[in-house]
Amino acid sequence: MSVNTRYSFEEISKHPKELLQNAKSGQHMFSITLKGWDSHLGAALDSQVLLVTPNTSVLFQPPMGVTREITLRENCRYGQDDHLSWPQPYSPKHPHLGCIRKAPIDIQFQPLYGLPLCSHFEELNTCSAITGPGLWSCLKFAQFRGTCDLVLHDIEKGIWNETHKSLICTYQTYIEMFLKCIEGLPLVFECLTVSITEMQRLVLELQAFMDYVSVYQPRMIGASPRPPEDGQLAVRHLVGVFTMNHTVAQECFWVGIPIWLIYPLTSAPTVRINALDEIQEPVPPFIMLSKSRLRVRPVYIGSATDDDKYKAIEMYTRSHLTMANLFLSSVSVQAPSMPVPAKPSSMRERYEPYKCSNLSRQGKEKPLNKASWAKVTFKVMTHSHLAPLINTWKLRLQRVDATKERPPCCAMGFALPRPELFIMVQTDAKF
């Protein structure tokens, strides 16, 4: 049997232990000294992909596909495409996202991960005709505010360059705006939940950015070595990243960021895998799959490796605090037009019925040979005391078929009160 046939997906599915050909035997899995391109665990994802990890104890399924639909789920996250809940492909423009804490390291950070409960929502006026708007419980908001302050106070402890200061200042500004909005602006419970989760996103991203700059990046360049007691395993509470780049894998491996390396399945004969494991699919309790009840549009559609995905998520988060940009709207805003003065009319004309094509001047129905019945449609009525008909309504009315099974009723006189009773024409010609 050739090597290519031996390591085909069909053969590996039947005999998965073929992947362990290069494994070191006789030692505990996590006692073996590895390099960034070696792996503790591995498995064949499909007929083309081999997934391995050098420093974690679980294999997560990477978000594959070029037309992924990123939309809000029941917990106001983005499911497998959310960098707060699931590892994402490494992004050189956002290297800190792999350092997001997916679980609290201390109970005081717990408010950054839970959703608000209905029992903590205080509706403002249950007897009002408008029900729903309310505020978050004062106690819960105070706890959440205290957790945010812990992260914001860490800004003063770090040393940041100008680029870092600009990004940190942006995060800080939006966090403060969200806090003021949630504290004083009445919202319905669903909107309050979305606002809280979006603020959690900002705080966790800011925390990850400061951790990356102050802890993990210095380890990558050798300025601050990793403590020996940490061993080779990754920090358990970090989200981690997927990559196909060996340099990225080596850097993340040495500093303790969870890393999953993706190989072509044809590389299986040259990869050291010490143990096999099943690939964890994106299912509860890891992530939520059911869509949000708000039924919002997808935030982004594309590949998980697109940097535009993070820009779209960022814009959606900030959209809760901004208004739509009218300058970018495709619908042109028309300036208000001056009121059209009414045409001069005689006293007799004021009390005449509306002009219809099938009626004579006396208001009687015309004979069939005089009336045009090519198509039965609504008649556009004009009168000197009637406001001009909106062109859009006029066009739509002219296209509606008004054929009825019952005999038509002749319009004699006004169908509504006389126009001068309720239409104010601001011109002297009316009198």
N, C-alpha and C positions, 0 to 999 in steps of 0.2 A: 504494500500500500504506500503510495507516494505521500510526501509531507502535506501537500495541498489537500489531498483527499482525507488524510488523517485529521486535519484541523478544519474540515468543513463544518458548517453549522449543523448539518444532519448528523455527522459522526459525533460532534461534541454534545449534541442533545441526547444521543444514545449513551455515550461514554464521557460524561463531563470530567472525569478524573484525568483525561488526557491533558487538561490544562495545567496539571500539577507536575508535569515532567521535570521542570526545573526547580521544584520546591526543595527547601532544606528540611530534611527529615530529622526526627529525634529531638526536636526542640519545641518549646512552647511557642505558639504563633507570635505573641507579642514580646517574646524575649530575644527574637532574632534582630540583629542590627541590619537595618536596611538603608538604602539610598532612595532619593526622591523618585527614581524611575522603577524601583522595585515595588512589590505590593504584598500586603497581608492578605487581602481578599480580592477575588475576581470572579467574573461570570460573563458568559456570552449574552449580549443584549438581543441581538438579532443576527441575521446572516452576514452582516457587514461590520458590526461594532462589538468590541471587547471592552468591558468596563472594569477598572481595577481601582483600588485605593491603597496607599501606603500607610495611612495613619488614622483610619477610622474603623469602626466595628460594624458598619452597615453600608450597603450599596443602594444609593438612591437612583431612581430612573431619571435620566436627563430629559429636559423638555425638548423633544425632537419636533421637526417640521418647520416649514417656511411660511405657513399661513396660520399661525397660532392666534386664537382669538382671546385677547386679554380683557376680561370683563369682571365686574365685581361679583363676589360670591356671597353666600349667606352671612359670613362673618366679616363682610366688608373688606376682604382681602382678594387677591387675584389668583388664588389656587396655586397650581404648580408653577405659574409664571410670576409669582410674587417673591422678591428677594428677601422678604421678612420671614417667609415660611418654608421656602424650598431652595436648595442650591441652584444657582444660575451659572451660565457660562461666564468665564472670567472676562471682564471688560477693562482694558487698559485705561479708559477714561474714568472708570469708577472702581478702582481696585479695593476701596474700603468696604464695598458691599459684602464681601465675603467675611468681614469681621462683625457683622450684625449679630447681636445676641438673640438667639431664637428662644431662649428661656431666661427667666430672671436668675441672677446669681445670688440675690438677696431678696428677702421678703419686701423690703422697702421699694423695690423696683417692680413689684407685682402689678400696680396700676397701669403699666405700659403694655400689658399683654391681655387683660381681660376686657370684655365688652360690658357696657352699662346694662343694668337690669331695669325692667319696668318698675320694680318696687322702689328704685332709686330716682324715679322720674316724678316730678311734682308738677302736675298740670295747673296752670294759672287760675282758670275760672271754669269749673265744670258746669256751671249754670248758664253760661253764655251761649248765644246762638252759634258762635264759632268755637268749636272744641278742638283740642289737640295740642296747641302750643303750650310749652311749659319750660321748666328749667331743671337742670341736674341738681341732685341733692347737695346741699351745702357741705355736708360732711364728706361725701365722695369727691366733690370738686376740690375741697381743701387737701385731701389725700393725694389727688392727682397733681395738684399744683405743687405740693411738697416734693413729689418725685421729679417733676420737671425742673424744679429749682436745684435739685441735687446734680442733675446733668449740666445745667447752665452754670453752676458754680465751678465745675471742673474747667470751664473755659479760662478762668483766671489762673489756674495752676499750670497750664501748659505754656510752651514757647512756640509761637506761630509766626511764620513769615507772612508777607503781605497777601499772597494768594490764599493762604489758609485763613487769614483774618477776614477776607472778603466773603468767603464761603460760609464761615462760622457766623459772621454777622447776618448774612441772609437767613440762615436757619434760625438764629435767635429772634430776628424780627418777626418771622412768620409764626413761630411758637408763641410769642407774646400776643400777636394778633388773634390767634386761635383761642388762647386763654381768655382774653377779654370778650371775645365773641360768645364763647360757651358760658361765661359767667353771667353776662347781662342780656343776651339776645334770646328771647323766647323762640324755641324751635319745636317742631313735632318730634316724636321720639325717634323715628327713622332717620331724620336729618341730624339729630343730635348724635346718634350712633355713628353715622358716617363722619361727622366732624371730629369726634373723639378718636376714631381709628386713624383718620388722616393726621391728626396731631401726634398720635403715637408713632406713626411712620416718620414724621419729622424728627422727633426726639431720638428714636432708635438709630436713624441714619446719622444724626449729629454725633451721637455717642460712638457709633462705629467709626466715623471719620476721625474723631479725636483719639480713639484707641489705635487706629491704624498708623496715624502720624507719630504718636508718642511711644507706642510699644512695638508694633510689628514691623514697621518700616525700618527703624534703627537696627532691629535684629537681622533684617535682610541684607543690610550693607555692612554688618559686622560691628557696628558701633555699640551695640548692647546685646551680648550673647544671651541665649535662652537659659534659664536656670536648669542645672543638670537634673534636679529632682523631677522636672516635668517629663523627662523621658522623650520618646519619639512620638507618642500619641498626640493627636490634635486636642486643642481645647474643646471640651465637650459642648459648651453652650454656644459655640459659633455656628453660623449657617454653613460656611464653606463655599467652594466654587467647583465647577467642572472646567477642564481644560484639555487641550490637545498639545500644549506647548510644554516641553520638558523643562525649560528654564523656569516657567511659572510654577510647575509642579515642584521643582527643587526648592525654590524660594519659600513657597507655602509650607512645604514639608519641614524645613528647618525652623521656621518661626512658630509652627503649631496651628496653622490655619487648616481646617479640613479640606482635603483635596481629593477629587475623583478624576482619574486620568482616562481618557478615551483613546483607544487604539483601533486601527483596522484589524479585523479578525484574522487577516493574513499574517499579522505580526505575532500571533499567539505562540509559535515555536521559540521566539526569542525573549519572551516576557516571563519573569519569575513570579509565580503565584503560589503562595504557601497554603491557602485554604480557599474553599469554594463557599459561596453563599447565594441565597436568592436575592434578586433585585427587588427592592421595596418600591411598589407602585404608589402613585399619589392618591391615596384614599384616606378617609378618616381613620384615626384621629389626627393624622399628620396635617391634613388640609381639608377644607370644605369643598364639595363639588357642586352642590345645589346653588343656583343663581340667586342673586339678591332680589328681594321683593320690590325694590325700587324700579327694576326694569330699565336700567340705564343702558345707553349704547356702549359697545366695546370701546375701551380706551385706546387700544392699538391692535392692529392685525399685522402679523409679520413673524419673523424668526426671533428666537430667544437671544440670538447673538447681536441683534440690531441695537445700536446705541440710541436710536430714536425711541425705542421702547421706554427707556428710563426718562427721556424728555417728555414723553406723553404722560407717564405716570406723574411726573413732577408738575406738569401743567394742570392735570386734573386735581391734584392736591391743592394747588394755589387758587384754582378756580372757585373754591368755596369762599374765598375772601375778596374776589374781584367781580367786576361787571363785564359783560360782553363788550368787546371792542367794536364800536359801530363803524370805525374807519375801515375795518377789514370785512365788513358785512357786504354780501353780494347784492343785497336789496338797497337801492338808493333811497334815502330819506328825502321826500319832497317837501319843499317849503310850503307853509300854509298859505293858501290863496285867499285873496280878498273876496268878501261876499259879493255875489253877482246881483246887481240891482234888478228889480222886477221891471218888466216892460209896462209902459203906460197902458191902462185899460179903461174902458168905459164902465159905467155903473151896470149896464146890462150884461156885459161880459163876465162880471164878477160872479153872477149867480147862474151862469150857463153851465151845463154838464160838461164833463171832460170830453175831448174830441176823440172819437173812436172811428176806425176806418170802416166799420160795418154799420155805422149809424149816420143818419142824416143830421142836418143842423137842428131840426126840431126834436131830435132824440129818438126818432123812430128807426126801426131796422130797415136797411136797404134791401131791395130785391136781390135775389141770388145772382141775376145777370149783371148787377152793378157792384156787388161786393166781391172781393178777391178771396176765394177760399182755396187757394193753391195749397196752403198748409195751415192747419189750425194751430195757432200759437198765442201766447199771451200778448195782449195789445199794450203798446207803450203809450201811456196817456200823457199828454202835455197840456199845460195850462199856465197862464201868466202868473198865477199865484202859487204854483207848485215849484218846489225847489228842483233844480236840474237833477235828472236821474244820473246816478253814478254810472260811468261807462261800463264798468265790469258787470254790474247787475243788469244793465240794459242788454249786453251781449248774451248773457246767460239766459235771460228771460226770452229772448228772441229765438233761442235754440230749443226751448222746452216745448214738447208737443202737448197741447192743451185739449186734445180730443176727449170728449166725455160721452158716456153712454146715455145720460139723461138729456132732455131737451134743453137748449141753452136759454138762459134767462136774460132778457134785455135789460141793459143798464139804463135805468131812467133816473136822472138826477144824480145826486152825490151818494156814493157808497159810504162815505165818512162825513163827519161834520164839515161845515164850510171851512176852507183852508185859513181864512182870515181870523178864525177863532183861536188858532193855536200856532200859526206861522207868523213870526215877526219879521217883516221886511223893512230894513232900516233905510228907507228912502222916502222922499217927499212925494214921489210919483204915486205911492199907494193911496194917498188921500186926494 
